[in-house]
Amino acid sequence: MQVGLMFLFSDFSKLSQKQVFSEVLEEIDYAEELGFDSVWMPEHHFATPGLLGNPLTLAAAVSQRTERIKIGIAAAVLPFQHPLRIAEDTALIDVLSNGRLMLGVGRGWQVPEFETFQIDQTESRERFAESMEIIKRAWTEDTFSHEGKFWQFKDVSIFPKPIQQPHPPVFWTVVTPSSYEKAAAEGYSVIRSLNFVSLDTVEVGTAAFEAEIQKRGQELSDFEMPLTAKVYVAPTDEEAERDAAPNAQWFYNALSNFLPGAPGRTKPASGYEEYPDDPGAVAKAASDDMWTWGTAYGSPETVLKQLRAYSNRTYTNHWMSWMRIGELPHDKVMKSMELFAREVMPALKEDAATEVTAD
């Protein structure tokens, strides 16, 4: 069992940019001190909740102030950049971190990002697949050429190469069952998120992934299966609800402004039909049942019970807890991290050890 933290940036309005990053880096330092296994950074552009345009730069900074903790990208949006640049940057981070990089990759889904970068969203699957091929070859081959639909080049070699062999672990970020199935068919682990889809959606996708890998005689336990949820721990359930519930709702209200069904938003291209598109429905559903929409808050005992319930329905062996939810202040985030590390994390790891022994 791996236990990590996800950092989504959503509180720029009340803090200076410098203060936001200073606090996040302090939280990452503390995560290593507390024994968390990983930290993860997203890629979102322009005006979305979770805003961070260049997670690779932040990951490079993290690599120089930590020694042990794994550094995850969740996820690099492949259609938006030349794949050779992604290969070069991620290989360098792997070297700087002495082999601690984990790379999540995705095809993106927010229409304004595609429009601003002038990328045809209908090409996202094809661009993703071609980019993934180039990145893996750049990491593993001395010199290679490529003649594809979107990128063409001859006799290219990147420097440095990753430390991890044959290459850093790669995870696909997925939402639709077809993406789960495709990742499984190609042998990739998947990153699942409860930040903008419900537990039911993740459960269906995980079942599709499992059905695909079972065709090859594999089980979910053969893969690293991360799940992201909003998590907040306080000494009592009442204190946790007072702190976390309004901030989780803040996130869903902010998210609803960027869903395709929001006023002034363009519907996404075909292939995104299973993504949420009704902002009012998402905000209301999250308000009515925050747990189903990925918010676990309470005392250590309550949060442990909630995370175990998630795992029972989704098979999770790598937790990615987003604790800096909405506008939660830095001191409360740090206290939540400490309580989680001391009273929740050991039990999660013991659960996993017990399962292995039973098997």
BELKAKA-V933300 format. One record per residue. N is the residue number from 1. OMEGA is omega in whole degrees, -180 to 180 (none if undefined). Layout:
N;OMEGA
N;OMEGA
This chain:
1;174
2;-179
3;-176
4;179
5;173
6;179
7;174
8;-172
9;-174
10;-172
11;-180
12;-172
13;-175
14;-180
15;173
16;178
17;179
18;-178
19;179
20;-176
21;177
22;180
23;-180
24;179
25;176
26;177
27;177
28;176
29;-179
30;177
31;178
32;180
33;-177
34;178
35;173
36;-176
37;-173
38;168
39;-173
40;-179
41;-177
42;167
43;174
44;-172
45;163
46;-172
47;-177
48;169
49;-176
50;-173
51;170
52;-173
53;-176
54;180
55;-178
56;176
57;177
58;179
59;178
60;177
61;179
62;-178
63;-176
64;-180
65;176
66;-178
67;-170
68;-169
69;178
70;-174
71;-174
72;172
73;-176
74;10
75;171
76;-179
77;-169
78;-178
79;-172
80;-176
81;173
82;-176
83;178
84;176
85;178
86;179
87;-180
88;-176
89;-179
90;176
91;179
92;178
93;179
94;178
95;-179
96;-178
97;-177
98;172
99;-178
100;-177
101;167
102;-174
103;168
104;-178
105;178
106;-180
107;-180
108;-180
109;-175
110;-175
111;-179
112;178
113;178
114;-179
115;-178
116;178
117;179
118;176
119;178
120;-176
121;179
122;180
123;-170
124;180
125;-179
126;178
127;179
128;-177
129;-179
130;178
131;-180
132;177
133;-178
134;-179
135;-179
136;179
137;179
138;179
139;-165
140;-177
141;-180
142;179
143;180
144;176
145;-178
146;177
147;-177
148;-179
149;-174
150;-177
151;179
152;176
153;-177
154;169
155;-178
156;173
157;179
158;176
159;-1
160;170
161;178
162;174
163;-177
164;-177
165;1
166;177
167;177
168;178
169;-178
170;178
171;173
172;169
173;-169
174;174
175;-174
176;177
177;-180
178;177
179;174
180;-178
181;-180
182;178
183;180
184;-179
185;-179
186;173
187;-179
188;167
189;-178
190;171
191;-179
192;-175
193;173
194;-177
195;177
196;168
197;-175
198;177
199;179
200;180
201;179
202;180
203;178
204;180
205;179
206;177
207;178
208;177
209;-178
210;180
211;-179
212;-177
213;179
214;175
215;179
216;179
217;180
218;178
219;179
220;-179
221;176
222;-176
223;168
224;-172
225;-180
226;174
227;178
228;174
229;174
230;-174
231;177
232;-178
233;175
234;-179
235;-179
236;176
237;-176
238;179
239;180
240;179
241;-180
242;-179
243;-167
244;-173
245;-180
246;179
247;174
248;178
249;175
250;-180
251;-177
252;175
253;178
254;180
255;-176
256;179
257;-176
258;176
259;-175
260;-178
261;180
262;-180
263;178
264;-178
265;179
266;175
267;178
268;180
269;176
270;-176
271;180
272;-173
273;-176
274;174
275;180
276;-178
277;180
278;-174
279;179
280;-179
281;180
282;-179
283;-179
284;-180
285;179
286;179
287;-178
288;-175
289;-175
290;-178
291;180
292;179
293;165
294;175
295;179
296;179
297;179
298;173
299;177
300;-179
301;-180
302;-179
303;178
304;178
305;-179
306;-180
307;176
308;179
309;174
310;-176
311;179
312;-178
313;-173
314;-170
315;-178
316;175
317;174
318;180
319;175
320;-174
321;174
322;-177
323;179
324;-171
325;174
326;-177
327;176
328;-179
329;-175
330;-176
331;178
332;176
333;-179
334;179
335;177
336;178
337;-178
338;179
339;179
340;-176
341;-174
342;-173
343;180
344;-175
345;179
346;180
347;177
348;-180
349;177
350;176
351;-178
352;180
353;179
354;179
355;179
356;179
357;180
358;179
359;none
